[in-house]
Amino acid sequence: MYDMKNLAKLKRFGELAPETFKAFVAFDEAAFKGGVIPLKYKELMAVAVALTTQCPYCIEIHATRAKAAGASEQELAETTLVAAALRAGGAVTHGTHTIG
């Protein structure tokens, strides 16, 4: 179901909803530009979010970008486990709604 070739279809959004898609692209670019957080850490955050939302496209894109920004496999492994801990923590804390 998930094929990286599908990302080529993104340009179609630019044709169908040009103003909104242009704004989305600008926002995405701005989020990863400069600022006080180095790009490597922004990409590691993106990997963690992608793992949590389970988006295979985002996992592939941001893991690749994180590596290009200097992230090591050890950093990616720790990022994965932090994301897993947070997701598990969410299940546990939401579980408090199930007991008296």
Biopython code that builds the backbone (N, CA, C, O; Angstrom):
import numpy as np
from Bio.PDB.StructureBuilder import StructureBuilder

atoms = [
    (1, "MET", "N", (0.815, -1.190, 0.000)),
    (1, "MET", "CA", (0.000, 0.000, 0.000)),
    (1, "MET", "C", (0.859, 1.254, 0.000)),
    (1, "MET", "O", (0.562, 2.224, -0.698)),
    (2, "TYR", "N", (1.905, 1.226, 0.775)),
    (2, "TYR", "CA", (2.769, 2.394, 0.855)),
    (2, "TYR", "C", (3.913, 2.250, -0.132)),
    (2, "TYR", "O", (4.732, 1.336, -0.033)),
    (3, "ASP", "N", (3.951, 3.146, -1.060)),
    (3, "ASP", "CA", (4.985, 3.143, -2.086)),
    (3, "ASP", "C", (5.494, 4.570, -2.189)),
    (3, "ASP", "O", (4.720, 5.497, -2.429)),
    (4, "MET", "N", (6.786, 4.743, -2.008)),
    (4, "MET", "CA", (7.364, 6.084, -2.046)),
    (4, "MET", "C", (7.046, 6.800, -3.364)),
    (4, "MET", "O", (7.085, 8.029, -3.419)),
    (5, "LYS", "N", (6.737, 6.054, -4.413)),
    (5, "LYS", "CA", (6.368, 6.662, -5.689)),
    (5, "LYS", "C", (5.081, 7.484, -5.569)),
    (5, "LYS", "O", (4.848, 8.400, -6.357)),
    (6, "ASN", "N", (4.257, 7.152, -4.586)),
    (6, "ASN", "CA", (3.022, 7.914, -4.386)),
    (6, "ASN", "C", (3.283, 9.376, -4.063)),
    (6, "ASN", "O", (2.438, 10.234, -4.316)),
    (7, "LEU", "N", (4.452, 9.660, -3.505)),
    (7, "LEU", "CA", (4.771, 11.040, -3.149)),
    (7, "LEU", "C", (4.845, 11.945, -4.375)),
    (7, "LEU", "O", (4.710, 13.163, -4.258)),
    (8, "ALA", "N", (5.054, 11.366, -5.530)),
    (8, "ALA", "CA", (5.055, 12.158, -6.762)),
    (8, "ALA", "C", (3.681, 12.789, -6.999)),
    (8, "ALA", "O", (3.566, 13.786, -7.712)),
    (9, "LYS", "N", (2.656, 12.211, -6.408)),
    (9, "LYS", "CA", (1.300, 12.733, -6.560)),
    (9, "LYS", "C", (1.070, 14.006, -5.756)),
    (9, "LYS", "O", (0.061, 14.685, -5.950)),
    (10, "LEU", "N", (1.994, 14.340, -4.854)),
    (10, "LEU", "CA", (1.823, 15.541, -4.043)),
    (10, "LEU", "C", (1.682, 16.797, -4.906)),
    (10, "LEU", "O", (0.945, 17.717, -4.554)),
    (11, "LYS", "N", (2.384, 16.829, -6.021)),
    (11, "LYS", "CA", (2.299, 18.018, -6.880)),
    (11, "LYS", "C", (0.874, 18.248, -7.366)),
    (11, "LYS", "O", (0.502, 19.370, -7.709)),
    (12, "ARG", "N", (0.084, 17.185, -7.393)),
    (12, "ARG", "CA", (-1.317, 17.308, -7.814)),
    (12, "ARG", "C", (-2.106, 18.180, -6.842)),
    (12, "ARG", "O", (-3.016, 18.899, -7.254)),
    (13, "PHE", "N", (-1.763, 18.121, -5.553)),
    (13, "PHE", "CA", (-2.401, 19.007, -4.581)),
    (13, "PHE", "C", (-2.139, 20.467, -4.941)),
    (13, "PHE", "O", (-3.003, 21.329, -4.783)),
    (14, "GLY", "N", (-0.928, 20.719, -5.426)),
    (14, "GLY", "CA", (-0.592, 22.071, -5.857)),
    (14, "GLY", "C", (-1.431, 22.544, -7.025)),
    (14, "GLY", "O", (-1.671, 23.740, -7.191)),
    (15, "GLU", "N", (-1.870, 21.603, -7.827)),
    (15, "GLU", "CA", (-2.735, 21.940, -8.957)),
    (15, "GLU", "C", (-4.192, 22.091, -8.505)),
    (15, "GLU", "O", (-4.904, 22.975, -8.982)),
    (16, "LEU", "N", (-4.621, 21.244, -7.602)),
    (16, "LEU", "CA", (-6.018, 21.225, -7.180)),
    (16, "LEU", "C", (-6.352, 22.281, -6.126)),
    (16, "LEU", "O", (-7.456, 22.826, -6.111)),
    (17, "ALA", "N", (-5.402, 22.560, -5.256)),
    (17, "ALA", "CA", (-5.603, 23.548, -4.181)),
    (17, "ALA", "C", (-4.323, 24.360, -4.033)),
    (17, "ALA", "O", (-3.633, 24.257, -3.018)),
    (18, "PRO", "N", (-4.003, 25.170, -5.045)),
    (18, "PRO", "CA", (-2.686, 25.817, -5.105)),
    (18, "PRO", "C", (-2.338, 26.716, -3.918)),
    (18, "PRO", "O", (-1.224, 26.633, -3.402)),
    (19, "GLU", "N", (-3.242, 27.557, -3.480)),
    (19, "GLU", "CA", (-2.917, 28.477, -2.384)),
    (19, "GLU", "C", (-2.683, 27.733, -1.079)),
    (19, "GLU", "O", (-1.730, 28.017, -0.353)),
    (20, "THR", "N", (-3.546, 26.793, -0.791)),
    (20, "THR", "CA", (-3.428, 26.039, 0.453)),
    (20, "THR", "C", (-2.182, 25.165, 0.441)),
    (20, "THR", "O", (-1.470, 25.082, 1.441)),
    (21, "PHE", "N", (-1.921, 24.518, -0.680)),
    (21, "PHE", "CA", (-0.743, 23.656, -0.755)),
    (21, "PHE", "C", (0.533, 24.481, -0.678)),
    (21, "PHE", "O", (1.500, 24.071, -0.036)),
    (22, "LYS", "N", (0.543, 25.630, -1.321)),
    (22, "LYS", "CA", (1.704, 26.518, -1.249)),
    (22, "LYS", "C", (1.958, 26.936, 0.198)),
    (22, "LYS", "O", (3.104, 26.976, 0.644)),
    (23, "ALA", "N", (0.896, 27.244, 0.922)),
    (23, "ALA", "CA", (1.034, 27.628, 2.329)),
    (23, "ALA", "C", (1.550, 26.461, 3.166)),
    (23, "ALA", "O", (2.374, 26.651, 4.060)),
    (24, "PHE", "N", (1.064, 25.253, 2.875)),
    (24, "PHE", "CA", (1.536, 24.069, 3.598)),
    (24, "PHE", "C", (3.024, 23.858, 3.371)),
    (24, "PHE", "O", (3.772, 23.628, 4.322)),
    (25, "VAL", "N", (3.459, 23.934, 2.119)),
    (25, "VAL", "CA", (4.873, 23.729, 1.789)),
    (25, "VAL", "C", (5.729, 24.787, 2.478)),
    (25, "VAL", "O", (6.791, 24.471, 3.014)),
    (26, "ALA", "N", (5.279, 26.034, 2.468)),
    (26, "ALA", "CA", (6.034, 27.115, 3.115)),
    (26, "ALA", "C", (6.135, 26.879, 4.623)),
    (26, "ALA", "O", (7.189, 27.093, 5.222)),
    (27, "PHE", "N", (5.034, 26.437, 5.228)),
    (27, "PHE", "CA", (5.041, 26.158, 6.663)),
    (27, "PHE", "C", (6.001, 25.018, 6.992)),
    (27, "PHE", "O", (6.779, 25.110, 7.942)),
    (28, "ASP", "N", (5.945, 23.952, 6.211)),
    (28, "ASP", "CA", (6.824, 22.811, 6.417)),
    (28, "ASP", "C", (8.290, 23.231, 6.301)),
    (28, "ASP", "O", (9.118, 22.844, 7.124)),
    (29, "GLU", "N", (8.601, 24.013, 5.289)),
    (29, "GLU", "CA", (9.982, 24.481, 5.102)),
    (29, "GLU", "C", (10.419, 25.366, 6.262)),
    (29, "GLU", "O", (11.545, 25.249, 6.745)),
    (30, "ALA", "N", (9.537, 26.249, 6.710)),
    (30, "ALA", "CA", (9.871, 27.155, 7.809)),
    (30, "ALA", "C", (10.139, 26.387, 9.103)),
    (30, "ALA", "O", (11.012, 26.767, 9.884)),
    (31, "ALA", "N", (9.395, 25.314, 9.326)),
    (31, "ALA", "CA", (9.566, 24.536, 10.549)),
    (31, "ALA", "C", (10.948, 23.902, 10.643)),
    (31, "ALA", "O", (11.461, 23.686, 11.741)),
    (32, "PHE", "N", (11.546, 23.605, 9.502)),
    (32, "PHE", "CA", (12.848, 22.941, 9.496)),
    (32, "PHE", "C", (14.023, 23.883, 9.241)),
    (32, "PHE", "O", (15.175, 23.453, 9.271)),
    (33, "LYS", "N", (13.748, 25.149, 8.992)),
    (33, "LYS", "CA", (14.828, 26.112, 8.761)),
    (33, "LYS", "C", (15.396, 26.602, 10.073)),
    (33, "LYS", "O", (14.719, 26.615, 11.101)),
    (34, "GLY", "N", (16.667, 27.009, 10.017)),
    (34, "GLY", "CA", (17.333, 27.721, 11.101)),
    (34, "GLY", "C", (16.722, 27.581, 12.478)),
    (34, "GLY", "O", (16.251, 26.511, 12.864)),
    (35, "GLY", "N", (16.737, 28.667, 13.201)),
    (35, "GLY", "CA", (16.209, 28.660, 14.556)),
    (35, "GLY", "C", (17.238, 28.176, 15.558)),
    (35, "GLY", "O", (18.402, 27.962, 15.219)),
    (36, "VAL", "N", (16.804, 28.008, 16.778)),
    (36, "VAL", "CA", (17.733, 27.624, 17.846)),
    (36, "VAL", "C", (17.941, 26.118, 17.935)),
    (36, "VAL", "O", (18.939, 25.671, 18.502)),
    (37, "ILE", "N", (17.024, 25.330, 17.390)),
    (37, "ILE", "CA", (17.180, 23.880, 17.421)),
    (37, "ILE", "C", (17.900, 23.450, 16.148)),
    (37, "ILE", "O", (17.422, 23.729, 15.048)),
    (38, "PRO", "N", (19.038, 22.777, 16.277)),
    (38, "PRO", "CA", (19.767, 22.312, 15.092)),
    (38, "PRO", "C", (18.928, 21.336, 14.250)),
    (38, "PRO", "O", (18.092, 20.603, 14.778)),
    (39, "LEU", "N", (19.166, 21.342, 12.956)),
    (39, "LEU", "CA", (18.425, 20.513, 12.017)),
    (39, "LEU", "C", (18.418, 19.037, 12.418)),
    (39, "LEU", "O", (17.388, 18.371, 12.306)),
    (40, "LYS", "N", (19.554, 18.522, 12.883)),
    (40, "LYS", "CA", (19.607, 17.109, 13.267)),
    (40, "LYS", "C", (18.555, 16.802, 14.323)),
    (40, "LYS", "O", (17.887, 15.770, 14.245)),
    (41, "TYR", "N", (18.400, 17.668, 15.294)),
    (41, "TYR", "CA", (17.437, 17.423, 16.368)),
    (41, "TYR", "C", (16.004, 17.596, 15.880)),
    (41, "TYR", "O", (15.104, 16.882, 16.321)),
    (42, "LYS", "N", (15.793, 18.546, 14.969)),
    (42, "LYS", "CA", (14.453, 18.698, 14.385)),
    (42, "LYS", "C", (14.076, 17.426, 13.620)),
    (42, "LYS", "O", (12.935, 16.970, 13.696)),
    (43, "GLU", "N", (15.028, 16.860, 12.889)),
    (43, "GLU", "CA", (14.748, 15.637, 12.138)),
    (43, "GLU", "C", (14.539, 14.452, 13.067)),
    (43, "GLU", "O", (13.703, 13.593, 12.786)),
    (44, "LEU", "N", (15.279, 14.385, 14.164)),
    (44, "LEU", "CA", (15.059, 13.315, 15.127)),
    (44, "LEU", "C", (13.675, 13.446, 15.764)),
    (44, "LEU", "O", (13.009, 12.439, 16.007)),
    (45, "MET", "N", (13.239, 14.675, 16.036)),
    (45, "MET", "CA", (11.884, 14.879, 16.538)),
    (45, "MET", "C", (10.866, 14.419, 15.505)),
    (45, "MET", "O", (9.861, 13.794, 15.843)),
    (46, "ALA", "N", (11.135, 14.733, 14.245)),
    (46, "ALA", "CA", (10.228, 14.320, 13.178)),
    (46, "ALA", "C", (10.165, 12.797, 13.076)),
    (46, "ALA", "O", (9.098, 12.234, 12.827)),
    (47, "VAL", "N", (11.289, 12.138, 13.265)),
    (47, "VAL", "CA", (11.299, 10.670, 13.259)),
    (47, "VAL", "C", (10.434, 10.146, 14.402)),
    (47, "VAL", "O", (9.643, 9.224, 14.208)),
    (48, "ALA", "N", (10.580, 10.726, 15.582)),
    (48, "ALA", "CA", (9.795, 10.274, 16.725)),
    (48, "ALA", "C", (8.298, 10.443, 16.472)),
    (48, "ALA", "O", (7.504, 9.552, 16.775)),
    (49, "VAL", "N", (7.927, 11.579, 15.920)),
    (49, "VAL", "CA", (6.512, 11.809, 15.618)),
    (49, "VAL", "C", (6.043, 10.839, 14.539)),
    (49, "VAL", "O", (4.951, 10.280, 14.636)),
    (50, "ALA", "N", (6.864, 10.641, 13.517)),
    (50, "ALA", "CA", (6.501, 9.724, 12.436)),
    (50, "ALA", "C", (6.317, 8.302, 12.951)),
    (50, "ALA", "O", (5.413, 7.593, 12.510)),
    (51, "LEU", "N", (7.160, 7.889, 13.870)),
    (51, "LEU", "CA", (7.011, 6.561, 14.462)),
    (51, "LEU", "C", (5.727, 6.478, 15.277)),
    (51, "LEU", "O", (5.051, 5.448, 15.281)),
    (52, "THR", "N", (5.396, 7.555, 15.960)),
    (52, "THR", "CA", (4.191, 7.582, 16.788)),
    (52, "THR", "C", (2.930, 7.587, 15.925)),
    (52, "THR", "O", (1.957, 6.900, 16.237)),
    (53, "THR", "N", (2.950, 8.360, 14.841)),
    (53, "THR", "CA", (1.782, 8.396, 13.946)),
    (53, "THR", "C", (1.800, 7.221, 12.976)),
    (53, "THR", "O", (0.820, 6.965, 12.276)),
    (54, "GLN", "N", (2.914, 6.517, 12.942)),
    (54, "GLN", "CA", (3.122, 5.336, 12.096)),
    (54, "GLN", "C", (2.950, 5.638, 10.613)),
    (54, "GLN", "O", (2.313, 4.886, 9.875)),
    (55, "CYS", "N", (3.538, 6.763, 10.197)),
    (55, "CYS", "CA", (3.513, 7.131, 8.780)),
    (55, "CYS", "C", (4.796, 6.629, 8.121)),
    (55, "CYS", "O", (5.865, 7.188, 8.364)),
    (56, "PRO", "N", (4.712, 5.585, 7.291)),
    (56, "PRO", "CA", (5.925, 5.044, 6.687)),
    (56, "PRO", "C", (6.641, 6.036, 5.773)),
    (56, "PRO", "O", (7.866, 6.001, 5.653)),
    (57, "TYR", "N", (5.877, 6.921, 5.127)),
    (57, "TYR", "CA", (6.508, 7.922, 4.273)),
    (57, "TYR", "C", (7.364, 8.859, 5.120)),
    (57, "TYR", "O", (8.517, 9.140, 4.792)),
    (58, "CYS", "N", (6.778, 9.334, 6.211)),
    (58, "CYS", "CA", (7.500, 10.268, 7.089)),
    (58, "CYS", "C", (8.696, 9.599, 7.761)),
    (58, "CYS", "O", (9.747, 10.218, 7.928)),
    (59, "ILE", "N", (8.532, 8.333, 8.146)),
    (59, "ILE", "CA", (9.646, 7.609, 8.759)),
    (59, "ILE", "C", (10.814, 7.561, 7.785)),
    (59, "ILE", "O", (11.945, 7.880, 8.152)),
    (60, "GLU", "N", (10.545, 7.166, 6.550)),
    (60, "GLU", "CA", (11.594, 7.066, 5.530)),
    (60, "GLU", "C", (12.243, 8.422, 5.261)),
    (60, "GLU", "O", (13.468, 8.544, 5.266)),
    (61, "ILE", "N", (11.425, 9.425, 5.030)),
    (61, "ILE", "CA", (11.941, 10.757, 4.685)),
    (61, "ILE", "C", (12.759, 11.339, 5.825)),
    (61, "ILE", "O", (13.883, 11.794, 5.614)),
    (62, "HIS", "N", (12.202, 11.328, 7.035)),
    (62, "HIS", "CA", (12.885, 12.009, 8.142)),
    (62, "HIS", "C", (14.054, 11.210, 8.702)),
    (62, "HIS", "O", (15.002, 11.804, 9.215)),
    (63, "ALA", "N", (14.019, 9.881, 8.619)),
    (63, "ALA", "CA", (15.198, 9.095, 9.019)),
    (63, "ALA", "C", (16.342, 9.375, 8.052)),
    (63, "ALA", "O", (17.491, 9.526, 8.468)),
    (64, "THR", "N", (16.028, 9.443, 6.781)),
    (64, "THR", "CA", (17.058, 9.757, 5.781)),
    (64, "THR", "C", (17.627, 11.146, 6.005)),
    (64, "THR", "O", (18.841, 11.343, 5.957)),
    (65, "ARG", "N", (16.749, 12.108, 6.250)),
    (65, "ARG", "CA", (17.199, 13.484, 6.503)),
    (65, "ARG", "C", (17.985, 13.589, 7.803)),
    (65, "ARG", "O", (18.955, 14.342, 7.885)),
    (66, "ALA", "N", (17.568, 12.835, 8.821)),
    (66, "ALA", "CA", (18.296, 12.856, 10.093)),
    (66, "ALA", "C", (19.717, 12.337, 9.899)),
    (66, "ALA", "O", (20.673, 12.909, 10.421)),
    (67, "LYS", "N", (19.845, 11.247, 9.144)),
    (67, "LYS", "CA", (21.181, 10.705, 8.860)),
    (67, "LYS", "C", (22.017, 11.714, 8.087)),
    (67, "LYS", "O", (23.202, 11.891, 8.369)),
    (68, "ALA", "N", (21.397, 12.379, 7.110)),
    (68, "ALA", "CA", (22.120, 13.388, 6.323)),
    (68, "ALA", "C", (22.540, 14.571, 7.186)),
    (68, "ALA", "O", (23.538, 15.232, 6.901)),
    (69, "ALA", "N", (21.773, 14.835, 8.245)),
    (69, "ALA", "CA", (22.101, 15.933, 9.158)),
    (69, "ALA", "C", (23.083, 15.500, 10.235)),
    (69, "ALA", "O", (23.433, 16.287, 11.114)),
    (70, "GLY", "N", (23.530, 14.242, 10.167)),
    (70, "GLY", "CA", (24.561, 13.769, 11.092)),
    (70, "GLY", "C", (24.091, 12.848, 12.193)),
    (70, "GLY", "O", (24.877, 12.500, 13.074)),
    (71, "ALA", "N", (22.836, 12.442, 12.173)),
    (71, "ALA", "CA", (22.349, 11.534, 13.214)),
    (71, "ALA", "C", (22.947, 10.142, 13.022)),
    (71, "ALA", "O", (23.048, 9.635, 11.905)),
    (72, "SER", "N", (23.331, 9.555, 14.117)),
    (72, "SER", "CA", (23.894, 8.203, 14.080)),
    (72, "SER", "C", (22.783, 7.172, 14.244)),
    (72, "SER", "O", (21.657, 7.511, 14.606)),
    (73, "GLU", "N", (23.110, 5.913, 13.975)),
    (73, "GLU", "CA", (22.147, 4.842, 14.195)),
    (73, "GLU", "C", (21.789, 4.740, 15.675)),
    (73, "GLU", "O", (20.655, 4.417, 16.028)),
    (74, "GLN", "N", (22.771, 5.021, 16.540)),
    (74, "GLN", "CA", (22.494, 4.985, 17.976)),
    (74, "GLN", "C", (21.470, 6.063, 18.339)),
    (74, "GLN", "O", (20.559, 5.804, 19.124)),
    (75, "GLU", "N", (21.607, 7.263, 17.780)),
    (75, "GLU", "CA", (20.637, 8.329, 18.049)),
    (75, "GLU", "C", (19.249, 7.953, 17.515)),
    (75, "GLU", "O", (18.236, 8.232, 18.157)),
    (76, "LEU", "N", (19.210, 7.324, 16.347)),
    (76, "LEU", "CA", (17.922, 6.893, 15.793)),
    (76, "LEU", "C", (17.300, 5.783, 16.641)),
    (76, "LEU", "O", (16.081, 5.733, 16.803)),
    (77, "ALA", "N", (18.135, 4.898, 17.179)),
    (77, "ALA", "CA", (17.627, 3.842, 18.054)),
    (77, "ALA", "C", (17.040, 4.442, 19.335)),
    (77, "ALA", "O", (15.962, 4.039, 19.772)),
    (78, "GLU", "N", (17.746, 5.401, 19.934)),
    (78, "GLU", "CA", (17.241, 6.045, 21.139)),
    (78, "GLU", "C", (15.975, 6.831, 20.847)),
    (78, "GLU", "O", (15.046, 6.837, 21.655)),
    (79, "THR", "N", (15.932, 7.493, 19.699)),
    (79, "THR", "CA", (14.734, 8.216, 19.285)),
    (79, "THR", "C", (13.552, 7.266, 19.182)),
    (79, "THR", "O", (12.448, 7.590, 19.619)),
    (80, "THR", "N", (13.784, 6.094, 18.604)),
    (80, "THR", "CA", (12.735, 5.090, 18.470)),
    (80, "THR", "C", (12.205, 4.670, 19.837)),
    (80, "THR", "O", (10.995, 4.555, 20.031)),
    (81, "LEU", "N", (13.103, 4.446, 20.771)),
    (81, "LEU", "CA", (12.681, 3.987, 22.093)),
    (81, "LEU", "C", (11.999, 5.086, 22.890)),
    (81, "LEU", "O", (11.095, 4.799, 23.675)),
    (82, "VAL", "N", (12.408, 6.339, 22.710)),
    (82, "VAL", "CA", (11.709, 7.455, 23.353)),
    (82, "VAL", "C", (10.285, 7.538, 22.805)),
    (82, "VAL", "O", (9.333, 7.698, 23.570)),
    (83, "ALA", "N", (10.137, 7.431, 21.487)),
    (83, "ALA", "CA", (8.804, 7.465, 20.879)),
    (83, "ALA", "C", (7.947, 6.312, 21.399)),
    (83, "ALA", "O", (6.767, 6.494, 21.697)),
    (84, "ALA", "N", (8.538, 5.144, 21.504)),
    (84, "ALA", "CA", (7.804, 3.980, 22.006)),
    (84, "ALA", "C", (7.370, 4.186, 23.459)),
    (84, "ALA", "O", (6.249, 3.840, 23.832)),
    (85, "ALA", "N", (8.260, 4.748, 24.272)),
    (85, "ALA", "CA", (7.932, 4.994, 25.676)),
    (85, "ALA", "C", (6.794, 5.999, 25.809)),
    (85, "ALA", "O", (5.901, 5.827, 26.638)),
    (86, "LEU", "N", (6.828, 7.039, 24.996)),
    (86, "LEU", "CA", (5.766, 8.040, 25.049)),
    (86, "LEU", "C", (4.437, 7.465, 24.595)),
    (86, "LEU", "O", (3.393, 7.753, 25.180)),
    (87, "ARG", "N", (4.481, 6.660, 23.560)),
    (87, "ARG", "CA", (3.239, 6.057, 23.066)),
    (87, "ARG", "C", (2.682, 5.091, 24.112)),
    (87, "ARG", "O", (1.477, 5.068, 24.364)),
    (88, "ALA", "N", (3.548, 4.310, 24.705)),
    (88, "ALA", "CA", (3.100, 3.392, 25.762)),
    (88, "ALA", "C", (2.586, 4.179, 26.961)),
    (88, "ALA", "O", (1.585, 3.809, 27.573)),
    (89, "GLY", "N", (3.268, 5.251, 27.287)),
    (89, "GLY", "CA", (2.834, 6.094, 28.405)),
    (89, "GLY", "C", (1.454, 6.669, 28.168)),
    (89, "GLY", "O", (0.652, 6.782, 29.095)),
    (90, "GLY", "N", (1.177, 7.033, 26.923)),
    (90, "GLY", "CA", (-0.149, 7.538, 26.590)),
    (90, "GLY", "C", (-1.219, 6.499, 26.819)),
    (90, "GLY", "O", (-2.299, 6.814, 27.320)),
    (91, "ALA", "N", (-0.930, 5.263, 26.457)),
    (91, "ALA", "CA", (-1.890, 4.183, 26.668)),
    (91, "ALA", "C", (-2.128, 3.962, 28.159)),
    (91, "ALA", "O", (-3.267, 3.766, 28.583)),
    (92, "VAL", "N", (-1.069, 3.993, 28.948)),
    (92, "VAL", "CA", (-1.199, 3.776, 30.378)),
    (92, "VAL", "C", (-1.980, 4.913, 31.038)),
    (92, "VAL", "O", (-2.881, 4.667, 31.840)),
    (93, "THR", "N", (-1.632, 6.161, 30.699)),
    (93, "THR", "CA", (-2.332, 7.278, 31.341)),
    (93, "THR", "C", (-3.791, 7.345, 30.892)),
    (93, "THR", "O", (-4.665, 7.671, 31.695)),
    (94, "HIS", "N", (-4.067, 7.043, 29.632)),
    (94, "HIS", "CA", (-5.468, 7.008, 29.189)),
    (94, "HIS", "C", (-6.191, 5.823, 29.831)),
    (94, "HIS", "O", (-7.411, 5.849, 29.991)),
    (95, "GLY", "N", (-5.447, 4.801, 30.191)),
    (95, "GLY", "CA", (-6.028, 3.651, 30.869)),
    (95, "GLY", "C", (-6.629, 4.005, 32.217)),
    (95, "GLY", "O", (-7.474, 3.274, 32.733)),
    (96, "THR", "N", (-6.197, 5.127, 32.794)),
    (96, "THR", "CA", (-6.780, 5.543, 34.076)),
    (96, "THR", "C", (-8.264, 5.816, 33.946)),
    (96, "THR", "O", (-8.984, 5.809, 34.945)),
    (97, "HIS", "N", (-8.735, 6.057, 32.725)),
    (97, "HIS", "CA", (-10.166, 6.295, 32.505)),
    (97, "HIS", "C", (-10.973, 4.989, 32.566)),
    (97, "HIS", "O", (-12.203, 5.012, 32.613)),
    (98, "THR", "N", (-10.279, 3.877, 32.565)),
    (98, "THR", "CA", (-10.975, 2.594, 32.536)),
    (98, "THR", "C", (-11.171, 1.978, 33.910)),
    (98, "THR", "O", (-11.879, 0.981, 34.053)),
    (99, "ILE", "N", (-10.549, 2.566, 34.920)),
    (99, "ILE", "CA", (-10.660, 2.000, 36.279)),
    (99, "ILE", "C", (-11.268, 3.021, 37.228)),
    (99, "ILE", "O", (-11.248, 4.225, 36.972)),
    (100, "GLY", "N", (-11.814, 2.509, 38.336)),
    (100, "GLY", "CA", (-12.510, 3.356, 39.308)),
    (100, "GLY", "C", (-11.620, 4.018, 40.303)),
    (100, "GLY", "O", (-12.098, 4.753, 41.167)),
]
sb = StructureBuilder()
sb.init_structure("model")
sb.init_model(0)
sb.init_chain("A")
sb.init_seg("    ")
for serial, (resi, resn, name, xyz) in enumerate(atoms, 1):
    if name == "N":
        sb.init_residue(resn, " ", resi, " ")
    sb.init_atom(name, np.array(xyz, "f"), 0.0, 1.0, " ", f" {name:<3s}", serial, name[0])
structure = sb.get_structure()
